[in-house]
Amino acid sequence: MLATLVIGLREGLEATLIVGIIAAFLRRNRVPLAPMWLGVGIAVVLSVAVGFGLQVVEQALPQAQQEGMEAVIGIVAVVFVTGMIVWMRTHARTLTKELEASATEALGRGTAWALAGMAFLAVLKEGFETAVFLLATFQASSDTGLAALGAVIGIAGAVVIGYGIYTGGVRLNLSKFFTGTGIFLVFVAGGLVLTVLRRAHEAGWIVIGQQRTLDLAWLAPNGSVQGALVTGVLGIPPDPRVIEVLGWVLYVVPVLAISLWPRAWRPSPTRFPAVRMVTAGVLAVAAAALAVGVPTGGVDLPRTIAVTGDAGSVTASVDGATAVLRTRENGREAQLALPASAHRHVTRAGVIADRWRLTEDGSADRQSSTLTLDDLVDLFGRVPVGISPSTNPGPFTARWAVRDTVTLWTVRGGVLDASRTERTVLTLRDGGLPSARTTTLDRTVWSVSDASVQRSATAVATADTRAAELLLWKAWLPIALGVAAAAQALLALRDRRRRPEPTTTTPETDPMRGPRTDDPTRSPEYAVR
């Protein structure tokens, strides 16, 4: 409730100040106020419609898309409130002069409708920002009813204060007011950054940096005033994740520095390009240090692995989509080329692996032979289904067909799993059989043990998770810092082009005009009657 109250109060006061200044200007110049109030009314209606429209669209979406839309609305809200804080930081002292200059220009066009359009656009901007910011705050709030009540109280208070300023009954130091509320809104927007990152993860957009950092349940217990302040107002969850903490710090620290930086410490316009270039250099160095210094994740599985069965070990050599498998079976070394046509990307034991599977017709020791019932029991462990010792006593004429299948699974060239199986198809005739009987016999010639496969898969999964975690610090954060460095460098070039030509006069005194009077540190605090 406190967050929405401050948002409604601040945003509403900005709008009412603009309207009040324009109304006072019109009254002094004996211009009708009806067109201005019409523009203000239309802007208010459109702003409310924007908020309700976004809410209706969001509710019509499936759950994952709702989370995604809430993340987008939160991003827009953070951008709006940041721009509002920075703009008001630099324009609070000169707001009346700027608005009156614009009103004079609009009035010079000869119609009050130009001023109505000015009021309409100003209120529409503030109203749209308020609608988006409040909607994002409602979504992050645990009690939307109290949040809505706070917004209503804040807007009503802003209207009352604005009317008092307009009539001259209220005196307000706008510079201090907007500085104080701006600091509070920096932390509210920081909480929105946390909410945006949480919603983006729930929508499936962000999967990195989800490790828990701190347990803040002791700081924000449920049902307490302290918990309502930390979680409800500042938007800090009891279980912040790594990427959320990083996003909060990267937003709050620079924006708070901009809000609190003393005007006396601000560099002169001639030094601004140098300051921006130094900032760009620091950011670029930090990005390069992270990109180079943060280690890479991953694990390399061995190329040779022990197997059980007729072979002692297998060795894989992978070259792109082809592979060569070498085995030592029964004291003999064998080599098998696995072509690209046998290659697939599959999931094995929970990890993504490259699989080669090659099936060939093998050679049986006996292409045809005679088998007795005892031979069949030795082969299958029982009498095959469909053969009765009383009516089919044998001996049987047997024909063998063997298919040999070799399968290899690798991860980044290392062996995860491998096996060789034989499927023998036995066809029996004669021996009292009225017709031919076919029986299948499967045998594993050699394979990697299940325990070994599971250990390797666990190591790969752990390494992949670690690599995803490091990707935040090795790639995404350096990219963000690099973008910030490039932006500062471009702004420095812009400031350098706009830099005024040096003069021979001193900064403090102009011999033709006398002492400077435009120094903001010497001017009185801005106040509105």
C-alpha positions in Angstrom: 0.0 0.0 0.0 2.8 2.4 0.9 4.5 1.9 -2.5 1.4 2.6 -4.5 0.5 5.6 -2.3 3.9 7.2 -3.0 3.6 6.3 -6.7 0.1 7.9 -6.9 1.1 10.9 -4.9 4.3 11.6 -6.9 2.9 10.9 -10.4 -0.4 12.6 -9.6 1.4 15.7 -8.2 3.5 15.9 -11.4 0.3 15.9 -13.5 -1.5 18.4 -11.2 1.5 20.7 -11.2 1.6 20.8 -15.0 -2.2 21.4 -15.1 -2.0 24.0 -12.4 0.8 25.9 -14.0 -1.0 25.9 -17.4 -4.3 26.9 -15.7 -2.6 29.8 -13.8 -1.0 31.0 -17.1 -4.3 30.9 -18.9 -6.0 32.7 -16.1 -3.4 35.5 -16.1 -3.9 35.9 -19.9 -7.7 35.8 -19.7 -7.9 32.6 -21.8 -10.9 30.2 -21.3 -10.0 27.1 -19.3 -12.7 24.8 -20.8 -10.5 23.4 -23.7 -7.7 22.6 -21.2 -10.0 20.7 -18.9 -11.4 18.8 -21.8 -7.9 17.7 -22.8 -7.2 16.7 -19.2 -10.4 14.6 -18.9 -9.7 12.7 -22.2 -6.1 12.0 -21.0 -7.3 10.6 -17.7 -9.9 8.4 -19.4 -7.3 7.0 -21.8 -4.8 6.4 -19.0 -7.4 4.4 -17.1 -8.4 2.5 -20.2 -4.7 1.6 -20.8 -4.4 0.1 -17.3 -7.6 -1.9 -17.6 -6.9 -3.0 -21.2 -3.5 -4.4 -20.2 -5.0 -6.2 -17.3 -7.8 -7.8 -19.5 -5.3 -8.9 -22.1 -3.1 -10.5 -19.5 -5.9 -12.4 -17.8 -6.9 -13.9 -21.2 -3.5 -15.4 -21.8 -2.3 -18.9 -20.6 -0.2 -19.0 -17.4 3.2 -18.9 -19.1 2.2 -16.1 -21.3 0.8 -14.2 -18.3 4.2 -14.4 -16.6 5.9 -13.2 -19.7 3.5 -10.2 -20.1 3.9 -9.3 -16.4 7.7 -9.3 -17.1 7.3 -7.0 -20.1 5.0 -4.7 -18.2 7.5 -4.6 -15.3 10.3 -3.7 -17.7 8.3 -0.8 -19.2 7.4 0.4 -15.7 11.1 0.3 -14.6 12.1 2.3 -17.7 9.3 4.8 -17.1 10.1 5.4 -13.4 13.8 5.7 -14.1 13.2 8.3 -16.8 10.9 10.1 -14.5 13.4 10.2 -11.6 16.3 11.4 -13.9 14.1 14.0 -15.7 12.7 15.5 -12.6 16.1 15.5 -11.0 17.3 18.0 -13.7 14.0 19.9 -14.3 12.4 20.4 -10.9 14.0 23.8 -10.4 13.0 25.1 -13.9 9.6 23.4 -14.3 7.5 26.5 -14.2 9.7 28.5 -16.6 9.8 25.7 -19.1 6.0 25.1 -19.0 5.3 28.8 -19.2 7.6 29.2 -22.2 5.9 26.3 -24.0 2.5 27.8 -23.1 3.5 31.2 -24.4 4.6 29.5 -27.7 1.3 27.6 -27.9 -0.8 30.7 -27.1 1.1 32.5 -29.8 -0.6 30.3 -32.3 -3.8 32.1 -31.6 -6.0 29.5 -30.0 -6.6 27.9 -26.6 -6.9 24.5 -28.2 -3.1 24.4 -28.6 -2.8 24.7 -24.8 -5.5 22.0 -24.4 -3.4 19.7 -26.6 -0.3 20.5 -24.4 -2.2 19.7 -21.3 -3.6 16.6 -22.9 -0.2 15.2 -23.9 1.4 16.1 -20.5 -1.4 14.4 -18.5 -1.5 11.5 -20.9 2.2 10.9 -20.5 2.0 11.0 -16.7 -1.2 8.9 -16.7 0.2 6.2 -18.9 3.3 6.0 -16.8 1.2 5.8 -13.7 -1.1 3.1 -15.1 1.8 0.9 -16.2 3.8 1.4 -13.0 0.8 0.8 -10.7 -0.2 -2.3 -12.7 3.3 -3.7 -12.3 3.2 -2.9 -8.6 -0.2 -4.5 -8.2 1.2 -7.7 -9.9 4.1 -7.8 -7.4 1.8 -7.1 -4.4 0.4 -9.8 -2.2 -2.7 -7.7 -1.5 -4.1 -5.9 -4.5 -6.9 -4.4 -2.5 -4.6 -2.5 -0.2 -2.4 -1.6 -3.1 -5.3 -0.1 -5.0 -6.4 1.8 -1.9 -2.9 3.3 -1.5 -3.0 4.4 -5.1 -6.4 6.1 -4.7 -5.2 7.9 -1.5 -2.0 9.0 -3.2 -3.7 10.4 -6.3 -6.4 12.1 -4.2 -3.7 13.7 -2.0 -1.9 14.9 -5.1 -5.0 16.5 -6.4 -5.5 18.3 -3.1 -1.9 19.5 -2.9 -2.0 20.5 -6.6 -5.2 22.6 -6.0 -3.6 24.2 -3.0 -0.5 25.1 -4.9 -2.7 26.5 -7.7 -4.8 28.7 -5.3 -1.7 29.8 -3.4 -2.6 28.1 -0.1 0.2 25.5 -0.2 3.9 26.1 -0.3 6.0 23.2 -1.4 9.7 22.8 -2.1 9.5 20.7 -5.2 13.2 20.0 -5.5 13.3 18.4 -2.0 10.0 16.7 -2.6 10.9 15.1 -5.8 14.4 14.1 -4.5 12.9 12.4 -1.4 10.2 10.5 -3.3 12.7 9.7 -6.1 15.0 7.9 -3.6 12.0 5.9 -2.3 10.9 5.0 -5.9 14.4 3.9 -6.7 14.1 1.1 -4.2 10.5 0.4 -5.4 11.7 0.1 -8.9 14.6 -2.1 -7.7 12.0 -4.5 -6.3 10.2 -4.4 -9.6 13.5 -5.5 -11.2 13.5 -8.5 -8.9 9.9 -9.3 -9.8 10.6 -9.0 -13.5 13.5 -11.4 -13.3 11.4 -13.9 -11.3 8.5 -13.6 -13.8 10.9 -14.0 -16.7 12.2 -17.2 -15.1 8.7 -18.5 -14.5 7.9 -17.8 -18.2 10.9 -19.9 -19.2 12.9 -16.9 -20.6 15.7 -16.9 -18.0 17.1 -20.2 -16.8 20.5 -19.1 -15.6 21.5 -17.6 -12.2 18.7 -19.3 -10.3 20.8 -20.4 -7.3 19.5 -19.2 -4.0 21.7 -16.7 -2.2 20.3 -15.7 1.2 17.4 -16.8 3.4 15.6 -13.6 4.3 12.7 -15.2 6.0 14.1 -13.8 9.3 14.1 -10.2 7.8 10.6 -10.4 6.4 8.4 -12.8 8.5 4.9 -13.4 7.2 2.2 -11.2 8.7 4.6 -8.7 10.3 4.9 -5.0 9.5 8.6 -5.5 8.7 7.6 -8.3 6.3 5.1 -6.0 4.6 7.7 -3.3 4.2 10.5 -5.5 2.8 8.4 -7.8 0.7 5.3 -5.8 -0.1 6.8 -2.3 -0.5 10.3 -2.9 -1.6 9.5 -6.1 -3.5 12.4 -8.1 -2.0 11.5 -11.8 -1.8 12.6 -14.0 1.1 14.6 -16.3 -1.2 16.4 -14.0 -3.7 18.3 -15.7 -6.5 21.8 -14.9 -7.9 20.5 -13.1 -11.0 17.9 -11.2 -9.0 20.5 -9.9 -6.5 22.8 -9.0 -9.4 20.0 -7.1 -11.3 19.0 -5.3 -8.1 22.5 -4.1 -7.4 23.1 -3.1 -11.1 19.9 -1.0 -11.1 19.7 0.5 -7.6 23.4 1.6 -7.2 23.8 3.7 -10.3 20.2 5.2 -10.2 20.6 6.0 -6.5 24.0 7.6 -7.3 22.3 9.8 -9.9 19.5 10.8 -7.5 21.8 11.7 -4.6 24.9 13.1 -6.4 25.4 16.6 -5.1 25.0 19.3 -7.7 28.2 21.0 -6.5 30.2 17.8 -7.4 28.8 17.6 -10.9 31.5 18.1 -13.5 31.4 21.1 -15.8 30.0 20.6 -19.3 33.6 20.8 -20.7 34.6 17.8 -18.5 31.5 15.7 -19.1 32.9 13.9 -22.2 36.1 13.0 -20.3 34.1 11.6 -17.4 31.9 9.6 -19.7 34.9 8.2 -21.5 36.6 7.2 -18.2 33.3 5.5 -17.2 33.2 3.7 -20.5 36.8 2.5 -20.1 36.1 1.2 -16.6 33.0 -0.7 -17.8 34.9 -2.1 -20.8 37.8 -3.3 -18.6 35.3 -4.9 -16.1 33.6 -6.7 -19.0 36.9 -8.0 -20.4 38.1 -9.1 -17.0 34.9 -11.2 -16.4 34.9 -12.6 -19.9 38.6 -13.7 -19.6 38.9 -14.4 -15.9 35.8 -16.5 -15.3 36.6 -20.2 -15.9 34.5 -22.3 -18.3 32.4 -25.2 -17.1 32.1 -28.7 -18.5 33.7 -32.0 -18.0 35.6 -34.2 -20.4 34.7 -37.9 -20.3 37.5 -40.4 -21.1 37.9 -41.7 -24.7 38.5 -45.2 -23.4 36.2 -47.0 -21.0 36.1 -50.4 -19.5 33.2 -52.8 -20.5 31.9 -56.1 -19.2 31.4 -59.2 -21.4 33.5 -60.5 -24.2 35.5 -57.3 -24.4 37.8 -55.6 -21.9 37.6 -51.9 -23.1 36.4 -49.7 -26.0 38.0 -46.6 -27.4 36.1 -44.0 -29.4 37.5 -41.4 -31.8 35.0 -38.8 -32.9 35.4 -36.6 -35.9 32.4 -34.4 -36.4 29.4 -36.7 -37.3 31.6 -39.8 -37.8 33.3 -42.0 -35.2 35.6 -44.9 -35.0 35.2 -47.5 -32.3 38.1 -49.8 -31.3 37.5 -52.8 -29.1 39.6 -55.6 -27.7 37.5 -58.8 -27.8 38.8 -62.2 -26.9 42.4 -61.0 -27.2 41.8 -59.5 -30.6 41.6 -55.9 -31.6 38.7 -54.8 -33.8 37.9 -51.5 -35.4 34.5 -50.3 -36.6 33.8 -47.2 -38.5 30.5 -45.5 -37.6 29.3 -43.3 -40.5 27.4 -40.0 -40.3 24.2 -41.7 -41.4 24.2 -43.7 -38.1 24.5 -40.5 -36.0 21.7 -38.9 -33.9 21.4 -36.5 -31.1 19.5 -38.3 -28.2 19.0 -38.1 -24.5 20.9 -40.8 -22.6 20.7 -41.1 -18.8 19.2 -37.6 -18.6 21.9 -35.8 -20.7 22.1 -34.9 -24.4 24.5 -37.2 -26.2 25.7 -38.1 -29.7 24.6 -41.6 -30.6 25.9 -43.9 -33.3 24.1 -47.2 -34.0 25.1 -49.6 -36.7 23.4 -52.9 -37.4 25.0 -55.5 -39.7 24.3 -59.2 -40.6 26.7 -61.3 -38.6 28.0 -64.8 -39.2 26.9 -67.7 -37.0 29.3 -70.5 -36.1 26.9 -72.9 -37.9 24.7 -71.7 -40.7 22.7 -75.0 -40.4 22.9 -77.8 -38.0 20.9 -80.5 -36.1 19.7 -79.7 -32.6 18.2 -82.0 -30.0 15.7 -81.0 -27.2 18.7 -80.9 -24.8 20.5 -78.5 -27.1 17.5 -76.2 -27.2 17.2 -76.3 -23.3 20.9 -75.4 -23.2 20.3 -72.4 -25.5 17.1 -71.0 -24.1 17.1 -72.4 -20.6 13.9 -74.2 -21.3 12.0 -75.8 -24.2 10.9 -73.1 -26.6 7.2 -72.2 -26.8 5.4 -74.2 -29.4 7.5 -77.4 -29.1 6.2 -80.4 -27.1 8.7 -83.1 -26.1 6.0 -85.8 -26.5 4.9 -84.8 -30.0 8.0 -83.1 -31.2 10.9 -85.3 -29.9 13.5 -84.1 -32.4 16.2 -84.0 -33.6 15.5 -80.7 -35.5 17.1 -79.2 -38.5 18.2 -75.7 -37.5 19.1 -72.6 -39.5 20.6 -69.5 -37.9 20.4 -65.8 -38.9 22.5 -63.3 -36.8 22.2 -59.5 -36.6 24.9 -57.6 -34.9 24.2 -54.1 -33.4 26.9 -51.8 -32.1 25.8 -48.6 -30.3 28.0 -45.8 -29.0 27.0 -42.7 -27.0 29.5 -39.9 -26.5 29.4 -36.4 -24.9 31.9 -33.9 -26.3 33.9 -36.8 -27.7 34.1 -38.8 -24.5 32.5 -42.2 -24.1 29.3 -42.1 -22.0 28.0 -45.6 -22.9 28.6 -48.3 -25.5 27.3 -51.8 -26.2 27.2 -54.6 -28.7 24.3 -56.9 -28.9 23.5 -60.0 -31.1 20.0 -61.1 -32.1 19.9 -64.7 -33.4 16.9 -65.9 -35.2 16.6 -69.7 -35.1 14.4 -71.5 -37.5 13.6 -75.2 -36.6 12.2 -77.8 -39.0 11.5 -81.6 -38.9 11.7 -83.5 -35.6 8.0 -84.0 -35.6 7.2 -80.3 -36.2 4.2 -79.9 -38.6 5.7 -76.6 -39.8 8.7 -74.4 -39.3 9.1 -72.7 -35.9 11.0 -69.5 -35.4 12.6 -68.4 -32.1 14.6 -65.3 -31.3 17.6 -65.3 -29.0 19.1 -61.9 -27.8 22.6 -61.7 -26.2 24.7 -58.8 -25.0 28.2 -59.3 -26.2 29.7 -56.5 -24.2 28.5 -53.2 -22.6 29.4 -50.5 -20.2 28.0 -51.1 -16.7 24.9 -49.2 -15.6 26.7 -47.8 -12.6 29.5 -46.3 -14.8 26.9 -44.8 -17.2 25.1 -43.2 -14.2 28.3 -41.8 -12.7 29.3 -40.3 -16.1 25.9 -38.8 -16.7 25.8 -37.2 -13.2 29.2 -35.7 -13.8 28.1 -34.3 -17.1 24.8 -32.9 -15.7 26.6 -31.3 -12.8 29.2 -29.7 -15.1 26.5 -28.4 -17.5 24.7 -26.8 -14.6 27.9 -25.2 -13.5 28.6 -24.0 -17.0 25.1 -22.4 -17.2 25.8 -20.7 -13.9 29.2 -19.4 -15.1 27.6 -18.2 -18.4 25.9 -15.4 -16.4 29.2 -14.1 -15.3 31.3 -15.0 -18.3 28.9 -13.9 -21.1 25.7 -12.1 -20.1 27.1 -9.7 -17.5 30.1 -8.8 -19.8 27.6 -8.2 -22.6 25.6 -5.9 -20.4 28.7 -4.0 -19.2 29.9 -3.8 -22.8 26.6 -2.2 -23.9 26.8 0.2 -21.0 30.3 1.1 -22.0 29.3 1.7 -25.6 26.4 3.9 -24.6 28.7 6.0 -22.4 31.2 6.3 -25.2 28.5 7.5 -27.7 27.2 10.0 -25.1 30.7 11.3 -24.6 31.0 11.9 -28.4 27.6 13.6 -28.4 28.6 15.8 -25.5 31.9 16.7 -27.2 30.1 17.8 -30.3 27.7 19.9 -28.3 30.4 21.4 -26.1 30.4 25.2 -26.3 33.4 27.1 -27.6 35.8 28.2 -24.9 35.7 31.9 -24.0 38.2 34.2 -22.4 36.0 35.2 -19.5 36.2 33.5 -16.1 33.5 31.1 -15.0 32.4 33.4 -12.2 32.4 36.8 -13.8 31.5 38.2 -17.3 33.1 41.7 -17.6 30.1 42.9 -19.8 27.3 41.3 -17.7 28.7 41.2 -14.2 28.5 38.1 -11.8 26.8 34.9 -13.0 23.3 34.4 -11.8 22.5 31.1 -13.5 24.6 28.9 -11.2 22.1 26.4 -9.7 24.1 26.2 -6.5 23.5 29.9 -5.9 19.9 30.2 -6.9 17.2 29.9 -4.2 15.4 26.6 -3.8 12.5 26.3 -6.2 9.1 26.8 -4.5 5.6 27.1 -5.9 2.9 29.3 -4.4 
